[in-house]
Amino acid sequence: MAVPSHTDILLLPERVWTADGDSAHSGWAVLVHDGAIATVGPVDAIKAPAEARHIALPGTTLTPGLIDLHSHVFLHPYNETLWNDQVLKEPQDYRTLEAATHARATLLAGFTTLRDLGTEGAGFADVSLKRAIDEGMIPGPRLFVATRAIVATASYGPGPRGFRPDMELPSGAQEISGVDEAIRATREQAGRGADWIKLYADYRVGTDGSTQPTLSLAEMKAIVDTAHLSGRPVAAHASSDAGVRLAVEAGVDSIEHGYGASEATFRLLKQHNVAYEPTLTAVESTAQYFEHYVPGQSEPTPRMRESERAFRTALKLGVTIGNGSDVGVFTHGENWREPAAMVRDGMTAPQAMHAATDVAARILRQQDRFGRIAPCLRADLVAFNGDPSTHIDDLQQPVFVMKDGTIYRTPPTTP
């Protein structure tokens, strides 16, 4: 249950990692006033009001609230229910209730902000979920929503391949053909409440099931230009080299997945300042579900090696990499697995922490609101046992969670 904050709260961890550098500061504290960070620094230098509530967090590192830039709160793991069955058989009302439980689990895990990239057949229900969280009706992270992704006609599931041609199937996204329909869909989603627009630059549409471009450059440019006119950024699902390149040429703001992108194409991302969310955990999870991969025992699958190669290439070139996991493919609340995977595949622990805090906030254009521990930013704060800035796996141990100054999780010993 959320605990509304006192006007002033003094948080006393063992150390504070502010995201302004790579190392945590021992002996620091954070004073929160009216939902914002008032002061951060050595505990002896902070003058807290006499009536301030003191919360001791021994053995912990206090960090900014974590950010996941690629989530699907309306999905749950495919080894529980296949994607087709979730879209075809689970009513939207039921999926919305599920999404509320997923949002709570995410917040309690220390992720105070999500960019949710598509409801996958649940219409515009993410807008209502966001409103319920913002109004305090249910606990959950701050949401930036994309409503319905935009896809090329007959290129996304369920079907139509494999189903009777006379069946009317619900779609996991909004289908368009041509520039006019691309503009109309973008305007509709913006009007319904989308913060970001998401498009699918490619999908598994080849005659052999291979990933090939779907939307044309003109269609993507129409989406991007229309979204940008209203101040909305665009995220592109793109897995193939051709799909990634087309999306970047169209002017998108972030690339999701990018597994097949070449070094030359990643150089194009760097040149155009396009962010990259690698979604490594989604690849590992689907390998577990469908390719008999056993963590710690099996050799990485070809798809896992491909995603690692792409990630290492982007890292080497200095592409802006944000923490984006594709959670929903795997269990909500286990979002920590993506920073851990990024460290496994070549990042340092501080780099992964930055990807999930200040870098992610910049990708969201919200760096002046959250993403660091600094005066005047929102009090999105999480304490972990240990120190994830040196041991990334310590992200599995959140003991204190605050969002906007409201406390959602406290250690059992905290009065």
N, C-alpha and C positions, 0 to 999 in steps of 0.2 A: 504494500500500500504506500502511496506517495505521502510524504510528510512535508507540508508546506514549510518553507524556511522561516526562521526568525529573521528579523530585519538584518542582523549581523551574525555571521557564523565564521569562526576561526578554525580552519582545518590544519591539523598538526600531524602530517605524515613524517616518515623518516627522511624522505627526500622528495624533491619536486622536479619533474621533467617538464619544462615549459614549452618545448618545440622551437624555441629561439636558438638553440644550439644542439649539440649531440649528447651532452652529458647531463645527468641529473645533479641537482644541488642538495647536498646534505644539510640538514638543520634549517631548511626553509619552511615557511608556512604560507597559507593563502587566506586572506580575509575576503569574505563575500558579503556584499551589501545589496539588498533589494534585487536579487537575481543576477547581479553582475559582479565581476571580479573587481574589488576595490584596491587591494594591495597584494603583492607577492614579493617575498624576499626573506632574508634571515629573520628567524622568529624573534630575536631580541630587538629588531628594528621596527617591528610592526606594533603600532599602538592601537589595540582593539578596544572598542567601547566597553565599559564595565559590564554592560548587560549582554554582551555577545556570548553566544553559545560556543563552547569549545568542544571540538570533536577530535579525540586522539586516534591516530591511525598508525600504531607502531608496526614497524617491519614492512611498511608499504612505500610505494612510489606513487605520487599523485601526478596524473597526466591530464592533458586536455581530453574531453570526451572524444571517443573514436568515431570515425566516419567510414561508412562502406558506400562506395559510389556505384555499385551494381548489385541491386537486390531485387527479389520478386517475392513480396510478402504474401501474395495470393497463391503461391505454389508451395508444395511440400515435397520431400525427397521422392525421387522416381522409383526407388526400391520399395516405397510404401504404396504408391499409386502412380502408374505410368502417366506421362503428360497428357496423352490423348484422353485417358479416362478422367483425369481431373477436369479437363475442359468440357468433355462430352457428358459426364455423369454427375458431377458435383454441382448442385444448384448455386447460383451466385450468392444467395443469402447465406448459405452454409460456408462458402469460401470466404465471405467477408468476416464472419465470426472467427474462422480459422486465422485470417489475417490479423485480427486483433490480438489473438494469443501469440502469434509470431512476433508482433510488434513489441509486446511486453517482454518476451524472452530476449529479444534483441537489446532492448534498453537495459535489462538487468545484467546483460553480458558486458556492458560498458560502451555500447555503440549508441551514441546520443543523436546521430544524424544518419539518415539513409537517403540516397537517391534511388528511387524505386523505378525501374525501367520497364514498365509495362504490366498490365493486369492479367495478361494471357487469358483472354476470354471473359474476364469479369467486368468488362465495360469501363465505366468511369467511377467504379466503387472506391478507387484509391483517393479520389478527391474527398469523399465522405469520411474515409478513414483518417485522412490528414486533419480534417475539421474536428473530428471527435477527439483526436490527440491534442490539437491546439487549444480546444475548449476545456480540456481537463476531464473529459468524460471517461477516457481510458488512458492507461499509461502506454507510452511508446516514444520512439525517437522522433526528432524533428524530420519531417518528410519533404522531399522534393520529388514530385510525381510526374510521370510521363503519360498517364492514362493509357490509351491504346497505341501500340507501336504501329507504324505505317509500313506496309509491305506491298509488293507487287501482286497483282491479281493471280490467284491460284498457285502461289509460291510458298505458302505457309500453312501449317496444320490447323485443325485436323484435316487430313487429306489435302486435296481431293483424290489424289492417287490412292488406290486401295479401297475406295468406297464406291458404292453404286452411284452411277452418274445422275440418277434422279433423286438423290437424297439432298435435302437442304441442311447443310452442316453449319454449326456455329463456328466462328473463326477466332483464332487466338490473337488476331490483330485486325487493323483496318486496311482493307484492300483498295488499291488504286491502280489505274492505268492512265497514263498521260499527264501532262503538266497541269491541266485544269483541275483534274481530280486530286493531284498532289497538293495544289494550293488550297483547295476546298477542305481536304482532310486536316491540313495543318491549322487552318483557321478554326475549324470545328474543335479540334483538341485544345487549342489555346483558349477558345471561348468557354470550354467546359471546365477549365481550371488547370491545364497542364503547365508545369513550371519548366520542363524540358520537353523537347520533341525527340522521339526516337524513330529512326528508320532502319530498315534492313537492306544493306547494300548488296548482300548475297545470301544464298541459302542452298540447301541440298537439292538443286533442281536439274542437275545434269542427267543425261540419259542413263548414266551408271550410278546415279545417286551422289555424284561429286558436287562439291560446293562451287557454284558459279554465280556471277553477278545477276541480279534480278532487276532492280531499278536502273534506268538509264541515267547518264550524267545529267541530262536536261531535267528529268524528274527529281533527282536529288537536289540539284541547284534550286529548283522551284520550292522545294520543301525548306531548304536552308535559308534562302532569301526571304521567304515569307515568315519563317520563325524569327529571323534576326530583325526584321522590321518591327516586330512586337517586343524585342528585347529578350527573346527566348533562345538559349543555346540548343544545339542539336547533338545528340549522341547517335553513333552509327554502329549497329551490329555488323561486323565484317570479319570474316575468317580467312578468306583467300587473298592472295597478293593483289589480284585484279580488283577485288571488292574494296580492299583497304585503299588502294590508290585512287579509285574513282571517288570514294567518299571524301578523301582528303582534297582532291581536286574540286569537289563540289563545295568545300568550305565548312565541313562539319567541325565541331569543337572537341569531340572525343571519339576515340575508336575503342570499341569493346571486343575483346578476344584477340584478334590480330594474329592468330596462330601461324598462318601461312605467309605472312608478310616477309618480303626480302629485306636485306640490309638497305638496298637503295630506297625501298618504300619507307622504311623507318627513318631514313635521312629526310624524306619528304615530310614526315610528321614533325621532325625536329625543326625543319625550315619554316613550316607553317604554324609552329607552336600549338600543335594538336596533342591533347593529352591521350594517354593510353592506359586502359584498365585491363590487366592480363587474365583475370578470372582463372588462375591456375587450379584452384580448388575444385571448380566445376569439372575440369578435365579429369582430375584424379578421382572424383566421386563417380562419374559415369564409367570410368575404367573399372572401379570396384563393382558397380552394378551389372555391367554388361560385358566386361572383358576379362573377368576372373582375376583382376589385379588385387593383391593382398598387401597392404602397406607393411613395409619392413621385411617382407618375404619375397615378393615378386620383383622382377626387373621392370623398370618403367615401360609402359606401352609405347608404341610408335607415336600416338597422339600426345602422350605426356612428354616425350622427347621433343616433339615439334613445338609444344607450348613453351618448354624450357628454353629451346633455342631462340624463339622469338623474344622471350623475356630478356635473356642475356644480351641479345643484340640491341634491344631498346636501351637497356641499362648502359651498355658500353658506349652508345652514341649520345647519351645524355638526354634522351627523350623524357618529357615529363610523365612520370608514372604515378598514378593514383591507386589507392587501395580499392579494388572492385572485385568482389568474390563470386557473383552470381548465386548468392545464397538463396535458397528455395530449391535449387538442385540438390543441396545438402541441408542439414538441419539448421533452422533458425536458432540463433544463440551461440552457434559455433563459428561465427564470423572471424574469430581470432585465427582460424586456420589459414586464411589468405596471407596475412603478414608473415606467419610462420613459413608458408610455402615460398614467399618471396625471399626470405632469408635462406632457406634451403637451396634456392636456385640462384643465389649470387649476391643479394643485397646484404648490407650490414644491418644489425638490429636498429640502429638509429635511422638508417635510410627507410626501413619499413615503417617505423613509427612516424616519421615525417609524412610518408605516403598516406598514412591513415589519419593525419591530423592537419597540419598547416598546408601541406601540398593539396590535400583533398579539398580543404576549404577554399583555396585559390581556384581550383577547377570549378567549384560551385559559385565562384564570384562572391563568396561570403567571408573573405579573410578579415574584414573589418567587424565581423559579428562573433565569430568563434574560430576554433582551430588551434589556438595557442592559449597559454596561461599568461595573460597580460592585463593590466588595468583597463577597465571600461568594456572589455569583451564579456559576452554572456558567460555565466557561471555553469559551463558544461565541464564537469570534473569527475574523474574516475580514479580510484586508488586500487592498485594491484599489489598483492603480496609479492615480495621480491622486487625486481627492477627490469621491466621489459626492454628498457633502452640498452641493456647489456645481455639479457637472456629473453629473447622474444617469446618463448613458451610461457613466460610468466603472465602473458595476457589471458591465460586460462583461469586466472585466480582473481577475479574482481571481488572486492569486499565492500566498496563504497561507490555509489553512483548518484550524481547530482546532474540535473538538467535544468537550465534556467533558474538555478538557485533552489529548486525543489529536490528534496532527497527522496530517492527511490530505493536505495539499498544501503544498509549500514551493517558493520560487523556485529556479530551477536553480543559482543561485550560493550558496545557503545551505549551509554545511558540515554 
